[in-house]
Amino acid sequence: QVQLVESGGGLVQAGGSLRLSCAASGSFFSINTMGWYRQGPGKQRELVAIMHSSGTTSYADSVKGRFTISRDNAKNTVYLQMNSLKPDDTAVYYCNLRPPFGGDSWGQGTQVTVSS
């Protein structure tokens, strides 16, 4: 089972920035689709950003132009750069690893709180 460890969450004022990191254990990191999801208070978990092994990315409409997903395959790490943060971005952010043959892995989550 792949282990995912997120870091970088915290408290930030509206308009500020944070960068989340997610380090994965195991081999063949580059073949996996990596994603960031979030779950706000009283809300369902939603997709924030995803990056396929090809480098193709996709973003939720609510974060387009503000968030950027990237990965460093040499470090088995995926990042989420979050700029121009809004109070609505407050949530627990989860890292997801999806192998091409199925069987998702999830991180434990990291809290992001944006104050107004």
C-alpha positions as a printed NumPy array, in Angstrom:
array([[  0.   ,   0.   ,   0.   ],
       [  1.328,   3.396,  -0.987],
       [  1.79 ,   5.916,   1.806],
       [  1.037,   9.574,   1.091],
       [  2.128,  12.31 ,   3.48 ],
       [  0.81 ,  15.846,   2.992],
       [  2.299,  18.996,   4.416],
       [  2.082,  22.746,   4.007],
       [ -1.372,  23.529,   5.308],
       [ -2.057,  26.273,   7.787],
       [ -3.812,  29.544,   8.511],
       [ -3.529,  32.36 ,   5.984],
       [ -5.322,  35.629,   5.349],
       [ -7.477,  36.09 ,   2.282],
       [ -5.318,  36.965,  -0.701],
       [ -2.389,  35.008,   0.638],
       [ -0.63 ,  31.922,  -0.677],
       [  0.232,  28.433,   0.485],
       [  2.006,  25.513,  -1.128],
       [  0.939,  22.007,  -0.267],
       [  3.24 ,  19.038,  -0.745],
       [  2.481,  15.343,  -0.901],
       [  5.272,  12.796,  -0.719],
       [  4.574,   9.252,  -1.853],
       [  6.294,   6.032,  -0.912],
       [  6.958,   3.242,  -3.341],
       [  8.192,   2.955,  -6.877],
       [  7.006,   3.978, -10.32 ],
       [  5.568,   7.278,  -9.062],
       [  5.677,   8.79 , -12.537],
       [  3.075,   6.416, -13.99 ],
       [  0.371,   7.481, -11.565],
       [ -2.275,  10.151, -11.856],
       [ -1.937,  12.526,  -8.93 ],
       [ -4.686,  14.72 ,  -7.6  ],
       [ -5.674,  17.108,  -4.866],
       [ -9.152,  17.02 ,  -3.375],
       [-10.713,  19.051,  -0.592],
       [-13.596,  18.798,   1.828],
       [-14.941,  21.968,   3.362],
       [-17.138,  22.185,   6.459],
       [-20.484,  20.549,   5.737],
       [-19.51 ,  19.821,   2.141],
       [-18.701,  16.762,   0.095],
       [-15.164,  16.015,  -0.997],
       [-14.443,  17.622,  -4.35 ],
       [-11.705,  17.479,  -6.934],
       [ -9.42 ,  20.517,  -6.916],
       [ -6.71 ,  19.629,  -9.426],
       [ -5.356,  16.583, -11.18 ],
       [ -2.205,  15.809, -13.133],
       [ -1.888,  12.746, -15.327],
       [  1.362,  10.92 , -15.966],
       [  1.52 ,  12.703, -19.33 ],
       [  1.601,  16.063, -17.57 ],
       [ -1.926,  16.992, -18.6  ],
       [ -3.703,  18.94 , -15.884],
       [ -7.292,  19.723, -15.006],
       [ -8.723,  22.109, -12.432],
       [-12.014,  22.811, -10.732],
       [-13.559,  25.98 , -12.129],
       [-13.418,  27.583,  -8.696],
       [ -9.599,  27.449,  -8.575],
       [ -8.621,  27.999, -12.211],
       [ -6.068,  30.762, -12.533],
       [ -5.27 ,  30.675,  -8.805],
       [ -4.031,  27.14 ,  -8.095],
       [ -1.29 ,  25.191,  -9.885],
       [ -0.571,  21.49 ,  -9.567],
       [  2.917,  20.222, -10.312],
       [  4.981,  17.136,  -9.65 ],
       [  8.606,  16.168,  -9.2  ],
       [  8.888,  12.528, -10.186],
       [ 12.479,  12.325,  -8.951],
       [ 11.224,  13.196,  -5.464],
       [  7.953,  11.225,  -5.645],
       [  6.192,  14.448,  -4.734],
       [  3.208,  16.406,  -5.999],
       [  2.569,  20.03 ,  -5.119],
       [ -0.366,  22.392,  -5.065],
       [  0.513,  26.079,  -5.242],
       [ -2.442,  28.103,  -4.018],
       [ -2.52 ,  31.846,  -4.649],
       [ -5.155,  34.517,  -4.056],
       [ -6.753,  32.358,  -1.416],
       [-10.35 ,  33.002,  -0.423],
       [-12.305,  32.05 ,   2.694],
       [-14.249,  29.578,   0.522],
       [-10.987,  27.674,  -0.002],
       [-11.036,  26.683,   3.676],
       [-11.05 ,  22.888,   3.772],
       [ -9.085,  19.783,   4.532],
       [ -6.982,  19.057,   1.454],
       [ -6.254,  15.469,   0.504],
       [ -3.66 ,  14.055,  -1.842],
       [ -4.724,  11.194,  -4.109],
       [ -2.649,   8.694,  -6.083],
       [ -4.379,   6.704,  -8.813],
       [ -2.4  ,   3.947, -10.511],
       [ -3.227,   3.051, -14.119],
       [ -4.408,  -0.372, -12.93 ],
       [ -6.714,   1.031, -10.226],
       [ -6.651,   1.15 ,  -6.437],
       [ -6.557,   4.703,  -5.142],
       [ -4.446,   5.779,  -2.185],
       [ -5.21 ,   8.803,  -0.002],
       [ -3.221,  10.965,   2.337],
       [ -4.364,  11.843,   5.835],
       [ -5.298,  15.395,   4.849],
       [ -3.954,  18.807,   5.74 ],
       [ -6.064,  21.689,   7.013],
       [ -6.12 ,  24.971,   5.121],
       [ -7.9  ,  27.855,   6.797],
       [ -8.334,  31.202,   5.055],
       [ -9.428,  34.096,   7.228],
       [-11.3  ,  37.095,   5.863]])
